[in-house]
Amino acid sequence: MKNTICISTFIILLFISLSAKSQSEMMVIEDAVEYNDYVIKQQDNIGNELKIFIAILNDTESIKSSAVSELDNVKDVINQSIRNLNNLQTLDPDFEMKENAVNLFNFYKRTMENAYVEMVDEIYSESPDGDRMNEIISKITEDEAIYDNAFLGAQQDFADYYNIRLE
């Protein structure tokens, strides 16, 4: 019985310690411009990696393993950007800008794990189906608009409130 109490106490103390540690590791940005720039930097990081991936897909000399490898890199950058934003203390008010950015990045992640895997398979198949690739692209574009518009709306509300000029 005494051992059970000691173990239970240890587990509770460990949980409290880990919880306090994770809260203290939150990144705090109190300046609205810096906060906005940090969120946008995460999106830019993803965009830059996507450009590399798309360049590989457009290269007629590329091989499937290069595309798959770069797709993994894109997913890694997306996951890191999501972690970065989850570790950012939300500026009050942020008009759900951070939340909408994370939602957009999660959309990118799902797209990379599903639609783009299918796209890579199609592109590097014996006889790529152009109609199928166009369907995939259309669906991605349509779905992305929902997340992108929510993010852009929140960012505009944020900018308006803090008198930030968006470029």
C-alpha positions as CSV (number, residue, x, y, z in Angstrom):
1,M,0.0,0.0,0.0
2,K,2.8,2.4,0.9
3,N,4.6,1.6,-2.4
4,T,1.4,2.4,-4.3
5,I,1.0,5.7,-2.6
6,C,4.7,6.6,-3.3
7,I,4.3,5.6,-7.0
8,S,1.0,7.5,-7.3
9,T,2.6,10.6,-5.7
10,F,5.6,10.3,-8.0
11,I,3.4,10.1,-11.1
12,I,1.3,13.1,-10.1
13,L,4.5,15.1,-9.4
14,L,5.9,14.1,-12.7
15,F,2.8,15.1,-14.5
16,I,2.7,18.5,-12.8
17,S,6.4,19.0,-13.6
18,L,5.9,18.1,-17.3
19,S,2.8,20.3,-17.5
20,A,4.6,23.3,-16.0
21,K,7.6,22.7,-18.2
22,S,5.5,22.7,-21.4
23,Q,3.8,25.9,-20.4
24,S,7.1,27.6,-19.6
25,E,8.4,26.6,-23.1
26,M,5.7,28.6,-24.9
27,M,7.1,31.3,-27.2
28,V,5.7,34.7,-26.3
29,I,5.6,37.4,-28.9
30,E,3.8,40.5,-27.6
31,D,4.4,42.8,-30.6
32,A,1.5,42.4,-33.1
33,V,3.7,42.9,-36.1
34,E,6.3,40.4,-34.9
35,Y,3.4,38.0,-34.1
36,N,1.9,38.3,-37.6
37,D,5.4,37.9,-39.2
38,Y,6.1,34.8,-37.2
39,V,2.8,33.2,-38.3
40,I,3.5,34.2,-41.9
41,K,7.1,32.9,-41.7
42,Q,5.7,29.4,-40.9
43,Q,3.5,29.6,-44.0
44,D,6.5,30.8,-46.1
45,N,8.6,27.9,-44.9
46,I,5.9,25.5,-46.1
47,G,5.6,27.4,-49.4
48,N,9.3,27.3,-50.1
49,E,9.4,23.6,-49.5
50,L,6.3,23.1,-51.8
51,K,8.1,25.0,-54.6
52,I,11.0,22.5,-54.4
53,F,8.5,19.6,-54.5
54,I,6.6,21.1,-57.5
55,A,9.8,21.7,-59.3
56,I,10.6,18.0,-59.0
57,L,7.2,17.1,-60.3
58,N,7.6,19.4,-63.3
59,D,11.1,18.1,-64.1
60,T,10.7,15.5,-66.9
61,E,14.0,13.9,-65.8
62,S,13.0,13.4,-62.2
63,I,12.4,10.0,-60.7
64,K,9.6,8.9,-58.3
65,S,11.9,8.4,-55.4
66,S,13.0,12.0,-55.6
67,A,9.4,13.2,-55.5
68,V,8.5,10.9,-52.6
69,S,11.6,12.1,-50.7
70,E,10.7,15.7,-51.2
71,L,7.1,15.0,-50.3
72,D,8.4,13.7,-47.0
73,N,10.4,16.9,-46.6
74,V,7.3,19.0,-47.2
75,K,5.4,17.0,-44.5
76,D,8.3,17.5,-42.1
77,V,8.3,21.3,-42.6
78,I,4.5,21.3,-42.2
79,N,4.7,19.4,-39.0
80,Q,7.4,21.7,-37.7
81,S,5.3,24.8,-38.6
82,I,2.3,23.3,-36.7
83,R,4.5,22.6,-33.7
84,N,5.9,26.1,-33.8
85,L,2.5,27.7,-33.8
86,N,1.2,25.3,-31.1
87,N,4.1,26.5,-29.0
88,L,3.3,30.2,-29.7
89,Q,1.3,31.9,-26.9
90,T,-1.7,33.4,-28.6
91,L,-1.7,37.2,-28.6
92,D,-5.0,38.5,-27.2
93,P,-6.9,39.2,-29.4
94,D,-5.6,37.4,-32.4
95,F,-9.0,36.9,-34.1
96,E,-8.3,33.2,-34.4
97,M,-5.4,33.9,-36.8
98,K,-3.1,31.3,-35.2
99,E,-5.9,28.8,-35.0
100,N,-6.8,29.3,-38.7
101,A,-3.2,29.0,-39.7
102,V,-2.9,25.7,-37.9
103,N,-6.1,24.5,-39.6
104,L,-4.7,25.5,-42.9
105,F,-1.4,23.8,-42.2
106,N,-3.3,20.6,-41.1
107,F,-5.1,20.8,-44.4
108,Y,-1.8,20.9,-46.2
109,K,-0.6,17.9,-44.2
110,R,-3.7,15.9,-45.1
111,T,-3.3,16.9,-48.7
112,M,0.3,15.8,-48.7
113,E,-0.5,12.5,-47.1
114,N,-3.4,11.7,-49.5
115,A,-3.9,13.7,-52.7
116,Y,-0.3,14.4,-53.4
117,V,0.6,10.8,-52.8
118,E,-2.0,9.9,-55.4
119,M,-0.7,12.6,-57.7
120,V,2.9,11.3,-57.4
121,D,1.8,7.8,-58.2
122,E,-0.2,9.1,-61.2
123,I,2.7,11.2,-62.6
124,Y,5.2,8.4,-62.4
125,S,2.9,5.7,-63.7
126,E,3.3,4.1,-67.1
127,S,0.5,6.1,-68.5
128,P,-0.5,9.1,-66.4
129,D,-4.1,10.0,-66.5
130,G,-4.3,13.8,-67.1
131,D,-8.0,14.0,-66.3
132,R,-7.5,12.3,-62.9
133,M,-4.6,14.7,-62.1
134,N,-6.8,17.7,-63.0
135,E,-9.6,16.3,-60.7
136,I,-7.1,16.1,-57.9
137,I,-5.8,19.6,-58.4
138,S,-9.3,21.0,-58.7
139,K,-10.4,19.3,-55.5
140,I,-7.3,20.5,-53.6
141,T,-7.8,24.1,-54.9
142,E,-11.5,24.1,-53.9
143,D,-10.9,22.7,-50.4
144,E,-7.9,24.9,-49.8
145,A,-10.0,28.1,-50.5
146,I,-12.1,27.4,-47.5
147,Y,-9.1,27.2,-45.1
148,D,-7.2,30.0,-46.9
149,N,-10.1,32.4,-46.8
150,A,-10.7,31.7,-43.1
151,F,-7.0,32.4,-42.4
152,L,-6.9,35.5,-44.6
153,G,-10.0,36.9,-43.0
154,A,-8.6,36.4,-39.5
155,Q,-5.3,37.9,-40.5
156,Q,-7.1,41.0,-41.9
157,D,-9.2,41.4,-38.7
158,F,-5.9,41.1,-36.8
159,A,-4.2,43.7,-39.0
160,D,-7.1,46.1,-38.8
161,Y,-7.3,45.9,-35.0
162,Y,-3.5,46.5,-34.6
163,N,-3.2,49.0,-37.5
164,I,-0.9,46.8,-39.5
165,R,-0.5,47.2,-43.2
166,L,-0.5,43.8,-44.9
167,E,1.6,43.4,-48.0
